[in-house]
Amino acid sequence: MPVAVSADGAKDGFALAKEASASGPVALLVDGKQRDLAFVPAAGSQVEVVTQDEDLGREVMRHSTAHVLAQAVLRLYPNAKYSIGPPIQDGFYYDFDVDKPFTPEDLERIEAEMRNIVKENQRFERAEIDRDEGLRLFAEQPYKVEIIEGVDAGDPTQEEAAEGTVISVYRNTANGDERFIDLCRGPHVPGTGRIKAFKLLRSAGAYWRGDETKPMLQRIYGTAWESKQALEEYLHRLEEAEKRDHRKLGRDLELFFWANEVGPGLPLWQPKGGVIRKELEDLIRQMVLDHGYEPVYTPHIGKSTLWETSGHLGYFRENMFPAMEAEEGDYFVKPMNCPFHILIFRNKTRSYREMPVRLAELGNVYRHERSGVLHGLLRSRSITQDDSHIFCRPDQVVDELVACVDFFRTLYENFGLGPDRIDFSTKPEKAVGSDELWDLAEDGIRDALTRANLDYVMAEGEGAFYGPKIDIHVRDAIGRMWQMCTIQVDLNLPERFGLEYVDEGGERQQPVMIHRALYGSLERFMGVITEHFAGAFPTWLAPVQAALIPIADRHVAYAQDVAQRFSQVNVRVEVDDSDNTMGAKIRNHQLQKVPYMLIVGDNEQDSKTLSVRSRAGDERRDVGVDAFIEEITAEIAQRRV
């Protein structure tokens, strides 16, 4: 956490950090705004010293490292044009317009030059300039010119350069000489010598401003940390993440894949992946029934008038696929299920006695995501949401929200996950409904989180366009955080669709609507757990739960008899009667991450037993068939992880 200090109007951040004995200071927070350590806060300001070993401090350090990257590229490639270089999660990037793509060898040269710049300990010095001065300074840099012109026009997307319409630059200086200059709001570390540990990771093409009609630039990705040890730990996590990439595992384990003939972002599920998906679906279907939800089913398309009323055409149009023409008007494939559930609720007169009404659906929706942001199952165009909508009285809102959080906890226990972080997301800039309605909805969420005894992080402006929300994150086996479940409070769509119920006095009242998806989407959830378990799914989820391996052909009949007994109690088994050697059979099933390999030879056939080899390598001999069936069925029933 930042270190709180007292400002007297005379001391800069360096002095304040020294007084507070802050370890590794890199910047200030002054009345909630980030400032350089050279900044002198006014007396009475709320000031905190930001240190290098916290998230905000790392962000400042990574932003500074991005500037060092740009300087190094311009030293080595004087004709390069540089555009933007923001910090991102766990790292940074910078985009360049160069004659040809960067190679791995180029990245090594650039990284070496960055180390030279760090050794020079150049100072980061902030200056504010006007438009004309900016255009003069960056006359040879077309992307900087575009940014400056956008600031002058009040374009909020040009935020790299300005706070409001004040244009700021950072000069890197050494011995009084300017070595590099860049547009930037800052803040930055005091000097390049403060950058302790960094590495360039890769390069890739990226359209300027993410617009496919604009030039293709070359993006260099890197990471920076407060120490060499922290960097090494992160690089180790990257190696682990690469091994766990769900796209590779999906292919190797025959779970799912993507075909050019179908189109990007549209996965095809193979039988083994289908088994896991069915287990996930069966689990949530039963749990929603146990929690008092009613199942519904809705179409995949709806008329444009539906999406106009819901606000999706006005607020979500860029994420919807193009309209399909029909004789009675345009239709759109649905990006969300909520308008259909609203119509089901509205289809009859509702009494206060039947509230809350909880509707649930495993509904397929389709989002027109740009191809550049698609990422396997984690960012897809075809999405299956475990979507539920709760219509309740205002006095029931907090109870229902707490119940949703408890439902999440119960569901995720089956996977050994979360919750690890709760975000409370408030009204975004682009939203429907009055401030009064939003305040009511946000108060309900705040009360529910307090009652559930949950700590949370405020995510200002990150709510859905129709209401504030709770986003629940989980931490996977290698420490990565994933946003999974979302719970949203909505007072706007009930108003737009004219929803009503009759209260105890016979008066018509407007219900509150709660949107909630616990998996989030089956696709994303499957991608996350594939990486979390590294493809070694717990036995209850594994597509093949046990492989029977006969040593010789004469043992095949016994293996098939045993397999039949497993099948009778719904244990998923297969008999490996291939011509492979025993070693090859065992190795193949280990690669397929099968939980148990059951080896049968003369001894096992004569004694009606099994030799059991677990995925972890443990071995047991002379295990009775009935005993093992009892053991594995108990493990499956208890959903052990």
Secondary structure, 3 states (H helix, E strand, C coil): CCEEEECCCCCCHHHHHHHCCCCCEEEEEECCEEECCCCCCCCCCEEEEEECCCHHHHHHHHHHHHHHHHHHHHHHCCCCEECCCCEECCEEEEEEECCCCCCHHHHHHHHHHHHHHHHHCCEEEEEEECHHHHHHHCCCCHHHHHHHHHHHCCCHHHCCCEECCEEEEEEEEECCEEEEEEECCCCCCCEHHHCCEEEEEEEEEEEHHHCCCCCEEEEEEEEEECCHHHHHHHHHHHHHHHHCCHHHHHHHCCCEECCCCCCCCCCEECHHHHHHHHHHHHHHHHHHHHCCCEECCCCCEEEHHHHHHHCHHHHCHHHCCCCEEECCEEEEECCCCHHHHHHHHHCCCCEHHHCCEEEEEEEEEECCCCHHHCECCCECCEEEEEEEEEEECHHHHHHHHHHHHHHHHHHHHHHCCCCCEEEEECCCCCCCCCHHHHHHHHHHHHHHHHHCCCCCEEECCCCECCECEEEEEEECCCCCEEEEEEEEEECCHHHHCCCCEECCCCCEECCEEEEEECCCCHHHHHHHHHHHCCCCCCCCCCCCCEEEEECCHHHHHHHHHHHHHHHHCCCCEEECCCCCCHHHHHHHHHHCCCCEEEEECHHHHHHCEEEEEECCCCEEEEEEHHHHHHHHHHHHHCCCC
